[in-house]
């Protein structure tokens, strides 16, 4: 598992949910877009401030959470 340095969690940002690089874009929002059938390229076009690695790390983070492993997040 690579480092999850783009996934952050702060109590004062989005209620402490896991976010992308301290922005108000949650991992859940990214996963919801993928679950709705949007491609990575479509998400990047809709959210130009996101980068491909942001989405890849969101997916890796979700996979870890699904396995119920503890993940130490970076602070923004």
trRosetta pair geometry for C-beta under 8 A, 3 or more apart (Angstrom, degrees):
i j d omega theta_ij theta_ji phi_ij phi_ji
1 4 8.0 -22 159 -38 106 96
1 60 6.7 139 -150 -177 91 119
1 64 6.8 71 -135 -82 147 119
2 57 7.8 -94 90 -104 112 87
2 60 6.8 -40 51 -160 92 170
4 7 4.5 -27 165 31 108 116
4 57 5.5 134 -137 -166 73 109
4 60 6.6 -156 -92 98 102 116
4 61 5.5 100 -136 -80 140 98
4 64 7.8 -86 -53 10 145 152
4 71 6.1 18 29 179 152 123
4 73 6.5 -59 104 -115 116 64
4 74 7.2 -159 105 -7 69 95
5 57 7.8 -95 48 -127 51 153
5 74 4.9 59 -144 -34 57 148
6 20 6.1 -3 154 -154 96 70
6 21 5.3 -35 -159 -59 75 85
6 53 6.3 148 -30 124 159 96
6 54 5.3 -137 159 -109 144 64
6 57 4.5 125 57 55 116 163
6 74 7.6 48 -25 37 13 132
7 18 5.4 -2 -175 -173 105 107
7 19 7.3 146 -156 72 56 35
7 20 6.9 -38 -102 -101 54 46
7 27 6.4 25 -131 -70 112 123
7 57 5.6 -153 -36 143 100 115
7 58 6.9 144 -88 -89 109 55
7 61 4.8 120 -88 -77 164 149
7 71 7.8 2 92 136 140 134
7 73 5.5 -93 110 -132 88 103
7 74 7.0 118 71 29 53 89
8 13 7.6 19 111 72 109 147
8 18 7.4 145 73 -155 31 58
8 19 5.4 -34 68 68 83 88
8 20 7.6 45 24 155 88 6
8 21 6.3 76 -1 -129 120 11
8 22 4.8 -4 63 -63 159 64
8 73 5.8 134 -130 161 30 115
8 74 5.6 -60 -93 83 81 78
8 75 6.3 93 -147 -136 102 24
8 76 4.4 39 -153 -42 164 97
9 16 6.1 38 -177 -173 92 62
9 17 7.2 -124 -126 118 87 19
9 18 5.3 -40 -79 -97 101 58
9 19 6.9 145 -89 16 46 80
9 73 4.6 78 9 82 104 159
9 75 7.8 -64 59 -100 59 63
10 13 4.3 55 69 19 107 108
10 16 6.9 -122 97 -109 28 53
10 19 7.6 -43 23 26 87 127
10 22 6.8 39 -4 -127 132 80
10 75 6.7 95 -80 -146 95 81
10 76 6.2 -69 -37 29 131 105
11 15 7.8 -28 -167 -173 48 28
11 16 4.7 2 -115 -81 48 101
13 16 7.6 110 63 -71 60 28
13 17 8.0 -105 110 50 73 70
13 19 5.8 -69 127 -4 121 156
13 22 6.4 -117 -107 -161 174 60
13 24 6.5 -134 -169 -89 92 70
13 76 7.6 24 -4 31 161 140
14 17 4.5 -70 123 43 111 103
14 19 5.5 134 29 -70 140 121
14 24 5.6 149 -57 -140 107 70
14 26 5.5 -178 172 -71 158 105
17 26 4.8 -9 121 -126 132 123
17 27 7.3 -146 156 27 97 86
17 28 6.6 -58 -178 5 136 118
18 26 6.5 92 79 -159 58 77
18 27 4.3 -3 100 0 109 126
18 28 7.7 117 61 -20 90 81
18 61 6.2 -179 163 157 153 147
18 73 6.7 -148 -121 -102 94 150
19 22 6.3 84 99 -109 124 11
19 23 6.0 -164 164 66 117 53
19 24 6.8 -49 -138 -113 137 21
19 25 6.1 111 -161 69 86 51
19 26 5.4 -60 -98 -101 68 51
19 27 7.0 -127 -92 -24 19 74
20 23 5.4 -22 81 48 82 106
20 25 4.6 -27 35 85 114 107
20 26 7.6 -178 -8 -119 82 6
20 27 7.0 136 -51 -71 80 61
20 30 6.9 94 -49 -41 128 135
20 50 6.5 2 141 -116 160 97
20 54 4.7 50 -154 -164 127 116
20 57 7.8 128 -121 77 86 113
20 58 6.5 -36 -81 -68 105 114
21 54 6.6 -63 -14 -111 111 115
21 76 6.6 101 174 -109 44 117
22 76 2.8 98 -77 -124 126 163
23 49 7.0 150 -113 121 161 128
25 29 5.8 -112 -167 66 66 137
25 30 6.9 68 159 -48 102 97
25 47 6.7 94 -114 -160 146 149
25 50 6.7 -125 133 -78 171 111
25 54 8.0 32 99 167 136 136
26 29 4.6 107 59 -3 81 98
26 30 7.3 -145 99 0 50 82
27 30 5.7 -56 -156 37 37 111
27 31 6.2 33 150 -16 69 108
27 58 4.6 176 -137 -144 81 93
27 61 5.6 -88 -130 88 149 135
27 62 6.3 177 162 -60 120 94
28 31 5.7 -56 -143 41 32 110
28 32 6.1 39 155 -25 65 106
29 32 5.5 -52 -147 33 29 116
29 33 6.7 33 153 -21 62 101
30 33 5.8 -53 -156 31 32 112
30 34 6.7 26 150 -13 64 105
30 43 6.8 70 -141 -162 77 149
30 50 7.8 151 -102 -135 115 152
30 54 7.5 -148 -102 134 152 93
30 55 5.8 -168 -167 -121 130 73
30 58 4.3 -1 86 153 149 168
30 59 7.9 -105 125 -49 120 68
31 34 5.6 -55 -149 39 36 109
31 35 6.0 38 152 -20 68 109
31 58 6.5 -148 -49 150 82 113
31 59 7.5 140 -94 -93 87 60
31 62 5.5 117 -87 -84 137 155
32 35 5.5 -55 -142 40 30 113
32 36 6.2 30 156 -21 64 107
33 36 5.8 -57 -149 35 28 110
33 38 4.5 -50 170 51 85 135
33 42 7.8 -164 170 99 114 103
33 43 5.0 103 131 -99 147 113
33 46 7.8 -163 -139 61 142 145
34 37 7.9 96 176 -32 32 9
34 38 6.3 -87 -88 63 32 80
34 40 7.7 16 -98 -72 102 66
34 43 7.3 -26 -63 -50 74 142
34 55 7.8 131 -60 -165 122 110
34 59 7.5 61 -27 -87 172 104
38 42 4.4 -126 -169 88 91 131
38 43 5.4 108 130 -55 123 85
38 46 7.6 -34 -166 3 146 141
39 42 4.6 102 53 2 77 101
39 43 7.1 -141 95 -3 43 84
40 43 5.7 -54 -150 36 34 111
40 44 6.3 33 152 -18 66 107
40 52 6.4 56 165 -130 127 84
40 55 5.4 150 -135 112 100 161
41 44 5.7 -55 -147 39 32 112
41 45 6.4 33 153 -20 65 105
42 45 5.7 -54 -149 36 31 111
42 46 6.3 25 154 -15 66 109
43 46 5.8 -59 -145 41 30 108
43 47 6.0 -19 169 28 68 108
43 50 6.7 -47 139 79 95 150
43 55 6.2 114 93 -95 144 138
44 47 6.7 -74 -128 64 23 74
44 48 7.1 62 169 -107 61 44
44 50 5.9 -124 -113 85 62 100
44 51 7.6 43 -122 -133 108 20
44 52 6.5 -13 -82 -72 137 70
44 55 7.4 -82 -61 -25 91 139
45 48 7.2 4 -155 -74 25 78
47 50 4.4 41 112 2 112 116
50 54 4.8 -122 -162 67 86 147
50 55 6.5 72 161 -45 126 92
51 54 4.9 110 56 -7 69 102
51 55 7.8 -143 97 0 43 83
52 55 5.9 -58 -160 36 38 108
52 56 6.4 35 148 -18 71 108
53 56 5.3 -52 -142 39 39 114
53 57 6.1 38 158 -19 69 104
54 57 6.1 -59 -150 39 25 106
54 58 6.4 30 150 -23 62 106
55 58 5.5 -50 -148 32 34 115
55 59 6.6 34 153 -18 64 102
56 59 5.8 -54 -154 35 33 111
56 60 6.5 30 150 -16 66 105
57 60 5.4 -51 -143 39 38 111
57 61 6.1 43 154 -23 68 104
58 61 5.7 -51 -146 35 29 113
58 62 6.4 29 154 -18 62 106
59 62 5.8 -55 -148 36 30 111
59 63 6.4 33 153 -21 64 105
60 63 5.6 -53 -149 34 33 114
60 64 6.5 34 152 -19 65 103
61 64 5.8 -55 -153 35 32 111
61 65 6.4 30 151 -18 66 106
61 71 6.5 160 -138 130 79 172
62 65 5.6 -53 -145 38 33 111
62 66 6.3 37 153 -23 65 105
63 66 5.6 -53 -148 33 31 114
63 67 6.7 23 153 -12 62 107
64 67 5.8 -64 -154 41 33 107
64 69 4.9 -81 -173 58 86 112
64 71 5.1 79 126 -61 147 130
65 68 7.2 35 -179 -80 39 34
65 69 7.6 -102 -82 46 25 69
65 71 7.2 -65 -65 3 74 130
